[in-house]
Structure formats: C-alpha cells, structure tokens
Amino acid sequence: MTRIGTSDLDVFPLSLGGNVFGWTADRDASFAVLDAFVAGGGDFVDTADSYSAWVPGNSGGESETIIGEWLASRKPENVVVATKVSQHPEFRGLAGANVRKAAEASLARLGVDAIDLYYAHFDDETVPLEETVAAFGQLVTDGLVRHVAVSNYSAERIREWIEIAQRTGVALPVAVQPHYNLVHRNEVEETIIPVAEEFGLGLVPYYSLASGFLTGKYRSTDAEGQSSPRAQGAAKYATDAGLRIIDTLEEIGEAHGASIAATSLAWLRAQPTVAAPIASARTVGQVPDLLAGARLELTADEVQVLNRISEWTPAQA
C-alpha cells in the first residue's frame, strides 16, 4: 500500500484508469475489468466527469455512471475513487458555482456520499484562482469531497494554489496528476517533482504506458490497420530512441519474469513522490500486467539503467 501525499488515503500503488469505460469498454467489459482489478488487490480507480464525451452519442459522465453502477452492484470495501472537473460539456471551467454543480453531478452518477479525491482537471486562467480554491475548499468543508488535487497544472500555478489555500485556511491539495512516463519525463522531473517534494504532494501520473507504447505492442511508426483508437498516439514513440527503451524494458523484465508493461510501471513507481501510476485496461486479460506492475520492485541499478536509456537528447526530438 502507498499513501497519497499528506492525505489519509492508503491505496494499492496503481490506479485503474476509467477513461476507457463507456468508450472502448462497454458496461459489461468495464464491470469485468473492475472485478478483476479488485480481486487482484486493487482499490484505487481514476475517472473524470468528461469521460467519454468525445465518443459519438455520448454526453459525458459515462465512465462515472458505469463505476457508480458497479459500486452499487458489488458494494466493495475501501475502494478509493478519484474524479475531475472542468471538461464536462455541461460543466466547463472552474468558476466556483460550476465546480459545485459539477461535483454534485459526479456524486449522483457515482452514487457516493463523498468524492475521495477531486481534481481540477485542467487549469482555467479565465477564473481567478482564489475563486476556484475557495470552491474546492468549500466542498471539503461541506463533506462532499475528502481531498483536493490538481491535474495538468504548471509548477507555478500549483505553488499559487497552495499559497492561496494556506492564506485562506482551506484544504490543501494532496496530489498532482501529470503526464509522466519513460518517454515523457523532462518537464515533470524538472518542475513538478520539486514542488511535490517541497509540499508533500503525491504524484498520480497519467499516460503511464504512453498510450500503450510502453507495453511493447507498437514497434513500428506505422499505425495503419491498428484497431485501438490509441494506436496513433503510441506509434509516434516508436523512434530508434523509443525502441531502445522497449528493448531495455524487455531485458530487465525477463530477469524478473515480468512483462514490458509491468516493468515500465515499476520504473515509474520508483520515481520520487510517485504514489500510484494510472493505467487502463479494456479487457480482463490486460489486468494482470497492471497488478504485476504495482508489485514488481526493480533494483537501484535497474532503475538507473532505465533512467539513462530514456534521458532526452536532441536526437530524440
């Protein structure tokens, strides 16, 4: 188990991404994935109120609805649910009144009394940050949210949020959700992790497997004919430098009897302040690798080998 920042949330060190629920995984497939994740020891699920509004015929909130129906059906103990606000078609932005309405809508879809971890999904610079911080703080005061967090915020804006929260006496953020993985490191390591270390924030990275590239499935830049909607995003990493990372992951994984995906997740877990990477599964068959990635412990030497092979150079640009 791992603790998320300064919160009281102790969770399995991998979060199951709910972005595929209602998109590439229908209700039955989503239930099966959630069942397998919990049966394997998982207890931390990540979603957003906007998942998956981009699918034709969807209006947003489909993932939360499926998770809520699963919670009501299974009644699992101690499952931690994180969700986000700012991108739902009906609740865009982070104005105070909008944050409140969006949170109430998420609570209704999830069927829970309180959201365990509530993220500001994307920064909204059209709204004074004081207003957004106050709105999140009020949700905690009123018992609708247990802990506050931010996603896709710059280091400067995270500092500003914390300064406002400290000055006004409202709940401080406990987690940050950045785009972070072996092929996307520099910005997070240079700017976000130092802030997280300073203020005791836990990192819950998304795109932990680089849209599937870090599973080893995509070893060609040609995404034609791939059935997954994420194939184009994964294929762009299949450069010479990217494929060297895959080869190294494969070699290290073989020494542990682990997959490329599990080894990649283990590297991410070993990074400073990382609490639980987020990774999604469309099918039950993909769940074991995620669970294994939460339990695999790499040696310090193996972590350093992966650090070196994935360091950015101009040749990778």
C-alpha positions as CSV (number, residue, x, y, z in Angstrom):
1,M,0.0,0.0,0.0
2,T,1.0,3.6,-0.5
3,R,-0.2,6.9,0.9
4,I,-1.3,9.7,-1.4
5,G,0.7,12.8,-0.3
6,T,-0.4,14.2,3.0
7,S,-3.8,12.6,2.9
8,D,-5.2,9.7,4.9
9,L,-5.7,7.7,1.7
10,D,-3.7,4.5,1.7
11,V,-4.1,2.7,-1.7
12,F,-2.8,0.0,-3.8
13,P,0.1,1.5,-5.7
14,L,-1.6,1.5,-9.1
15,S,-4.7,3.3,-10.1
16,L,-7.1,1.8,-12.6
17,G,-7.9,4.3,-15.3
18,G,-11.6,4.7,-16.1
19,N,-11.1,6.6,-19.3
20,V,-12.0,3.5,-21.4
21,F,-15.3,2.8,-19.6
22,G,-18.1,3.8,-21.9
23,W,-15.6,4.1,-24.8
24,T,-13.6,1.1,-25.8
25,A,-15.0,-1.0,-22.9
26,D,-18.8,-1.2,-22.6
27,R,-20.6,-1.7,-19.4
28,D,-20.2,-5.5,-19.1
29,A,-16.5,-5.3,-20.1
30,S,-15.9,-2.5,-17.6
31,F,-17.6,-4.5,-14.8
32,A,-15.4,-7.4,-15.6
33,V,-12.2,-5.3,-15.6
34,L,-13.2,-3.7,-12.3
35,D,-14.0,-7.1,-10.8
36,A,-10.6,-8.5,-11.8
37,F,-8.7,-5.4,-10.6
38,V,-10.3,-5.6,-7.1
39,A,-10.0,-9.4,-7.0
40,G,-6.2,-8.9,-7.6
41,G,-5.8,-6.4,-4.7
42,G,-6.6,-3.1,-6.5
43,D,-8.6,-0.5,-4.7
44,F,-7.9,2.9,-6.5
45,V,-10.0,3.9,-9.5
46,D,-9.5,7.2,-11.5
47,T,-12.0,8.8,-13.7
48,A,-13.4,12.3,-14.8
49,D,-16.8,13.8,-15.4
50,S,-15.9,14.3,-19.1
51,Y,-15.2,10.6,-19.8
52,S,-16.1,9.9,-22.5
53,A,-17.9,12.9,-24.1
54,W,-15.7,12.5,-27.2
55,V,-17.5,9.4,-28.3
56,P,-20.3,9.9,-30.8
57,G,-23.6,9.6,-29.0
58,N,-22.1,10.2,-25.5
59,S,-22.7,13.3,-23.5
60,G,-20.0,12.9,-20.8
61,G,-20.2,11.2,-17.4
62,E,-20.5,7.7,-18.9
63,S,-17.4,6.4,-17.0
64,E,-18.7,7.8,-13.7
65,T,-22.1,6.2,-14.4
66,I,-20.6,2.8,-15.1
67,I,-18.3,3.0,-12.0
68,G,-21.3,4.1,-9.9
69,E,-23.4,1.1,-11.1
70,W,-20.5,-1.2,-10.4
71,L,-20.1,0.2,-6.9
72,A,-23.9,-0.2,-6.2
73,S,-23.8,-3.8,-7.6
74,R,-20.7,-5.0,-5.9
75,K,-20.5,-2.9,-2.8
76,P,-16.7,-3.3,-2.5
77,E,-15.0,-2.3,0.7
78,N,-12.4,0.6,0.8
79,V,-12.4,1.4,-2.9
80,V,-11.0,4.9,-3.4
81,V,-12.5,6.8,-6.3
82,A,-10.9,9.9,-7.9
83,T,-12.7,12.1,-10.4
84,K,-12.2,15.5,-12.0
85,V,-13.9,18.7,-13.0
86,S,-13.6,21.3,-15.8
87,Q,-14.1,19.4,-19.1
88,H,-17.7,18.1,-19.0
89,P,-19.7,19.7,-21.8
90,E,-22.3,21.0,-19.3
91,F,-19.7,22.0,-16.6
92,R,-16.8,23.5,-18.4
93,G,-14.2,25.6,-16.5
94,L,-13.5,26.2,-12.8
95,A,-15.8,29.0,-11.8
96,G,-17.0,28.5,-8.2
97,A,-20.6,27.8,-8.9
98,N,-19.7,25.4,-11.8
99,V,-17.3,23.4,-9.6
100,R,-20.1,22.9,-7.1
101,K,-22.7,21.8,-9.7
102,A,-20.2,19.5,-11.4
103,A,-19.3,17.9,-8.1
104,E,-22.9,17.3,-7.2
105,A,-23.5,15.7,-10.7
106,S,-20.5,13.5,-10.2
107,L,-21.7,12.4,-6.8
108,A,-25.0,11.5,-8.3
109,R,-23.5,9.4,-11.1
110,L,-21.1,7.7,-8.7
111,G,-23.7,7.1,-6.1
112,V,-21.4,8.0,-3.3
113,D,-21.7,10.5,-0.4
114,A,-18.2,12.0,-0.9
115,I,-15.6,12.0,-3.6
116,D,-12.4,10.6,-2.2
117,L,-10.0,12.7,-4.4
118,Y,-11.3,15.6,-6.5
119,Y,-9.1,17.1,-9.2
120,A,-9.2,20.4,-11.0
121,H,-8.7,18.6,-14.4
122,F,-7.2,21.5,-16.4
123,D,-6.2,25.0,-15.2
124,D,-8.8,27.7,-16.0
125,E,-7.0,31.0,-16.1
126,T,-10.2,32.8,-17.1
127,V,-11.3,32.4,-13.4
128,P,-9.5,34.0,-10.5
129,L,-7.6,31.1,-8.8
130,E,-8.9,32.4,-5.4
131,E,-12.4,31.6,-6.6
132,T,-11.5,28.0,-7.7
133,V,-9.5,27.3,-4.5
134,A,-12.4,28.6,-2.3
135,A,-14.9,26.4,-4.2
136,F,-12.8,23.3,-3.7
137,G,-12.3,24.2,-0.1
138,Q,-16.0,24.6,0.5
139,L,-16.6,21.2,-1.0
140,V,-14.3,19.7,1.6
141,T,-15.8,21.7,4.4
142,D,-19.3,20.5,3.4
143,G,-18.2,16.9,3.3
144,L,-18.8,16.4,-0.4
145,V,-15.1,15.9,-1.1
146,R,-12.5,14.3,1.1
147,H,-9.3,15.6,-0.6
148,V,-8.4,18.2,-3.2
149,A,-5.9,17.6,-6.1
150,V,-4.8,19.2,-9.3
151,S,-4.1,17.8,-12.8
152,N,-2.2,19.4,-15.7
153,Y,-1.2,22.4,-13.7
154,S,2.2,24.1,-14.0
155,A,4.5,24.2,-11.1
156,E,3.9,28.0,-10.8
157,R,0.2,27.6,-10.6
158,I,0.4,24.7,-8.1
159,R,2.5,27.0,-5.9
160,E,0.0,29.7,-6.3
161,W,-2.9,27.4,-5.4
162,I,-1.1,26.2,-2.2
163,E,-0.2,29.8,-1.2
164,I,-3.9,30.8,-1.5
165,A,-5.1,27.8,0.4
166,Q,-2.6,28.4,3.2
167,R,-3.5,32.0,3.4
168,T,-7.3,31.4,3.4
169,G,-7.2,28.4,5.6
170,V,-8.9,25.9,3.2
171,A,-8.0,22.4,2.3
172,L,-4.5,22.0,0.6
173,P,-4.1,19.8,-2.4
174,V,-2.6,16.4,-1.7
175,A,-1.9,15.1,-5.2
176,V,-0.8,16.1,-8.7
177,Q,-1.7,14.3,-11.8
178,P,0.8,14.9,-14.6
179,H,1.6,13.3,-18.0
180,Y,4.6,11.2,-17.0
181,N,6.3,8.1,-18.2
182,L,9.6,6.8,-19.6
183,V,9.2,8.6,-22.9
184,H,7.8,11.8,-21.4
185,R,10.0,12.8,-18.4
186,N,11.7,16.2,-18.6
187,E,9.1,18.7,-17.7
188,V,7.7,16.7,-14.8
189,E,11.2,15.9,-13.3
190,E,12.5,19.4,-13.7
191,T,9.4,21.4,-12.5
192,I,6.6,19.3,-10.9
193,I,8.5,16.8,-8.8
194,P,10.5,19.6,-6.9
195,V,7.1,21.2,-6.0
196,A,5.7,17.9,-4.9
197,E,8.7,17.1,-2.7
198,E,8.5,20.6,-1.1
199,F,4.8,20.4,-0.2
200,G,4.4,16.7,0.3
201,L,2.2,16.1,-2.8
202,G,1.8,12.6,-4.2
203,L,2.1,12.1,-8.0
204,V,-0.6,10.0,-9.7
205,P,0.7,10.1,-13.3
206,Y,-1.5,9.5,-16.3
207,Y,-0.4,8.1,-19.7
208,S,1.8,5.9,-17.6
209,L,2.2,3.4,-20.5
210,A,2.4,6.2,-23.2
211,S,-0.9,5.2,-24.9
212,G,0.2,1.6,-25.0
213,F,3.6,2.1,-26.4
214,L,5.3,1.0,-23.2
215,T,3.5,-2.3,-23.4
216,G,5.8,-3.2,-26.3
217,K,2.9,-3.7,-28.6
218,Y,3.8,-0.9,-31.0
219,R,7.3,-1.4,-32.6
220,S,6.5,0.4,-35.8
221,T,5.7,4.0,-36.6
222,D,3.1,2.8,-39.0
223,A,-0.3,2.8,-37.1
224,E,-2.3,1.8,-40.1
225,G,-4.6,-1.1,-39.5
226,Q,-4.4,-0.9,-35.7
227,S,-7.8,-1.4,-34.1
228,S,-7.1,0.6,-31.0
229,P,-8.1,4.3,-31.0
230,R,-4.8,5.0,-29.2
231,A,-2.6,3.4,-31.8
232,Q,-1.7,6.6,-33.5
233,G,-0.6,8.1,-30.2
234,A,1.5,5.1,-29.3
235,A,3.2,4.7,-32.7
236,K,4.7,8.2,-32.6
237,Y,7.1,7.0,-29.8
238,A,8.4,4.1,-32.0
239,T,11.6,6.0,-32.9
240,D,15.1,4.5,-32.6
241,A,15.4,6.0,-29.1
242,G,11.9,4.8,-28.1
243,L,12.6,1.3,-29.3
244,R,15.8,1.2,-27.3
245,I,13.7,1.8,-24.2
246,I,11.4,-1.0,-25.1
247,D,14.4,-3.4,-25.6
248,T,15.8,-2.4,-22.3
249,L,12.5,-2.9,-20.5
250,E,12.2,-6.3,-22.1
251,E,15.6,-7.3,-21.0
252,I,15.1,-6.1,-17.4
253,G,11.6,-7.6,-17.3
254,E,12.8,-11.0,-18.4
255,A,15.1,-11.1,-15.3
256,H,12.0,-10.8,-13.1
257,G,9.6,-12.9,-15.2
258,A,7.7,-9.7,-15.8
259,S,6.2,-8.0,-18.9
260,I,7.4,-4.8,-20.6
261,A,4.3,-3.0,-19.2
262,A,4.8,-4.2,-15.7
263,T,8.5,-3.2,-15.8
264,S,7.6,0.2,-17.1
265,L,5.1,0.8,-14.3
266,A,7.6,-0.4,-11.8
267,W,10.1,2.2,-13.0
268,L,7.5,4.9,-12.7
269,R,6.6,3.8,-9.1
270,A,10.3,4.1,-8.2
271,Q,10.4,7.8,-9.1
272,P,10.4,10.4,-6.3
273,T,6.9,11.3,-4.9
274,V,5.0,8.9,-7.3
275,A,2.2,7.3,-5.3
276,A,0.3,5.3,-7.9
277,P,0.6,5.4,-11.7
278,I,-2.7,5.3,-13.6
279,A,-3.1,2.6,-16.3
280,S,-6.3,1.4,-18.0
281,A,-7.5,-1.9,-19.3
282,R,-10.1,-2.6,-21.9
283,T,-10.2,-6.3,-21.2
284,V,-9.7,-8.6,-18.2
285,G,-6.7,-10.1,-19.9
286,Q,-4.8,-6.8,-19.6
287,V,-5.4,-6.5,-15.8
288,P,-2.7,-8.9,-14.6
289,D,0.2,-6.9,-16.1
290,L,-1.1,-3.8,-14.3
291,L,-1.3,-5.6,-11.0
292,A,2.2,-7.0,-11.5
293,G,3.5,-3.5,-12.2
294,A,2.3,-2.5,-8.8
295,R,4.2,-5.2,-7.1
296,L,7.4,-5.5,-9.1
297,E,10.4,-4.0,-7.3
298,L,13.3,-3.0,-9.6
299,T,16.8,-2.8,-8.2
300,A,18.5,0.6,-7.9
301,D,20.8,-0.4,-10.8
302,E,17.9,-1.4,-13.0
303,V,16.2,1.9,-12.3
304,Q,19.4,3.8,-13.2
305,V,19.8,1.8,-16.5
306,L,16.3,2.9,-17.5
307,N,17.0,6.4,-16.4
308,R,20.0,6.6,-18.7
309,I,18.4,4.9,-21.7
310,S,15.4,7.2,-21.5
311,E,17.2,10.5,-21.0
312,W,16.2,13.1,-23.6
313,T,18.7,14.1,-26.2
314,P,18.4,16.4,-29.2
315,A,18.4,13.3,-31.4
316,Q,15.1,12.2,-29.9
317,A,13.3,15.5,-30.7
